[in-house]
Amino acid sequence: MRKTLCTRFLAVAVAALLSTFALGQSKSSKTAPSSKPAPRMPDGKPDLSGFWQGPLLRTMFASVGGPPFTPAGEAAYKYNLTKTVNPEGLCLFAGIPRASISGVPFEIVQNANRVVFLYELMTTWRSIPVDGRDHPKDIELSFFGNGVGKWDGDTLVIDSIGFKEKLSWVDDDAHPHSEGMHVVERWRRTDWDHLSHEVTVEDSKYYTKPWRFSRVFTKMQPGQELMEFACDENNLDREGGRLGFGPHDPSKYMTPKK
């Protein structure tokens, strides 16, 4: 049975896998094709619904040769490394694009007007309209931003702006983002068992150019669903004195029991 902890989910075991997964997200895309085609909704659109999961990937920059920082971005990164606690250790939401590298399962629920993402990670959610609307003129900043969706053929495209800058990281390695970050996600169900996800991030305050990150999520086995995740329950980050500045050090974590 899967166990839910607020400690980066058995980070010792994850760290042993990082050498495989962090070499580049392209390897995660090399998945065996399913014998069943992707299902479709009554309106003919691809049906993205289901329970999905993939491995934890700590950084979004492995495939682009490192973060293309501006001077302000370099300064913000050094600040996060030396003076900022991992927001997830404080039970603050991952938001996007950080949720895109998480190894924690999520569910997609879809109808003709909305696509909803339900995350096991801290029991969070986001509801994306796909009815042709644009972003509102006045946006209250949030961890997940304000997202609006549209279909580009068989691909769901989600455009998100309006992010909180403080106490929010791009990924697990403390890379920063500003309030001006612009995230475009492309979701495509390639067959019954696989969900392709490509993220393009633009943030001219902290990065000299946009970058892309891609991966493939796998459909969970029948009978596996999301679990309740109360972040402050058994928060070993906080209770165990692991809330130092910068990214978590996996060596500080207990060896998971078999």
C-alpha positions, -999 to 999 in steps of 0.1 A, spaced: 0 0 0 12 35 -8 20 56 22 16 94 23 42 114 43 50 151 41 87 143 40 92 142 2 78 106 2 106 84 12 133 106 -1 161 80 4 145 56 -20 138 84 -44 174 96 -43 185 62 -54 164 66 -85 174 102 -93 205 92 -113 182 74 -137 154 99 -139 173 132 -137 195 125 -167 168 140 -188 131 139 -191 133 124 -226 140 90 -210 107 91 -191 90 95 -225 102 61 -237 72 41 -226 58 9 -242 27 17 -262 -7 4 -250 -28 -20 -270 -58 2 -263 -63 36 -280 -71 67 -259 -108 70 -250 -129 99 -261 -157 120 -246 -192 121 -262 -182 154 -279 -152 137 -296 -125 153 -275 -99 130 -259 -108 118 -225 -80 126 -201 -99 113 -170 -82 88 -147 -57 84 -120 -21 92 -131 14 90 -116 51 93 -125 84 93 -108 97 123 -88 121 145 -108 139 171 -87 148 197 -113 132 211 -145 165 220 -161 183 187 -167 173 186 -204 182 223 -212 217 224 -197 209 243 -165 188 274 -157 194 304 -180 194 329 -152 193 367 -154 214 385 -127 182 389 -108 174 352 -112 209 342 -100 204 364 -69 170 350 -62 183 314 -65 212 321 -40 186 336 -17 165 305 -18 195 283 -12 206 302 19 176 320 34 144 302 23 129 271 37 114 245 13 78 257 10 64 222 9 81 215 42 59 243 55 28 227 40 25 254 14 11 243 -20 35 232 -48 16 250 -74 28 248 -110 51 241 -126 64 223 -95 35 199 -94 46 187 -128 77 170 -114 60 155 -84 59 117 -79 26 120 -61 -6 107 -79 -33 129 -92 -67 125 -108 -82 143 -138 -120 147 -140 -133 161 -173 -165 174 -189 -172 195 -219 -166 228 -200 -139 220 -175 -109 199 -168 -102 194 -130 -69 183 -115 -72 167 -81 -38 163 -64 -30 139 -36 -2 162 -27 -17 182 2 -52 174 -12 -51 204 -36 -69 210 -68 -73 233 -98 -103 236 -121 -96 247 -156 -123 262 -178 -123 251 -215 -153 272 -226 -134 298 -246 -129 324 -218 -98 345 -214 -80 354 -182 -99 379 -160 -85 415 -159 -80 414 -122 -62 382 -109 -56 374 -73 -22 358 -71 -21 322 -61 3 292 -60 -14 275 -90 -21 308 -109 -51 315 -130 -54 289 -157 -76 288 -188 -77 260 -213 -85 253 -250 -82 223 -273 -56 223 -300 -67 192 -319 -63 163 -295 -41 183 -271 -54 203 -241 -35 236 -238 -36 254 -204 -23 289 -202 -16 301 -166 -5 335 -152 -9 353 -119 15 334 -95 27 341 -60 64 347 -60 72 344 -23 75 310 -7 71 293 -40 98 274 -60 98 262 -96 110 228 -86 125 208 -57 160 224 -63 149 258 -51 149 275 -85 129 308 -82 101 324 -102 85 358 -102 50 370 -102 53 375 -140 59 339 -147 38 325 -177 33 288 -179 18 269 -209 10 232 -205 2 208 -233 -16 176 -222 -21 147 -246 -34 112 -240 -13 92 -264 -31 59 -256 -51 43 -228 -22 40 -204 -1 71 -211 -5 109 -206 21 132 -223 28 165 -205 49 193 -219 55 226 -200 69 258 -214 79 284 -188 86 321 -195 98 344 -168 118 373 -182 127 387 -147 146 357 -136 154 338 -169 170 350 -201 148 327 -223 119 304 -220 125 267 -213 106 235 -218 101 204 -197 84 172 -207 75 139 -192 49 110 -195 25 100 -168 12 64 -165 -23 53 -157 -25 38 -122 -35 2 -118 -73 -6 -113 -83 -2 -77 -55 24 -69 -69 58 -61 -58 90 -43 -53 90 -5 -61 117 20 -30 139 26 -31 161 58 3 178 55 7 187 91 0 152 103 33 134 108 52 163 93 87 150 99 102 180 81 90 203 108 90 180 138 124 164 130 143 196 126 149 192 89 137 226 78 170 241 69 175 266 41 176 254 5 166 220 -9 161 190 12 191 168 19 179 132 13 207 119 35 188 133 65 159 110 60 152 77 77 155 45 56 120 35 47 107 3 64 101 -26 41 
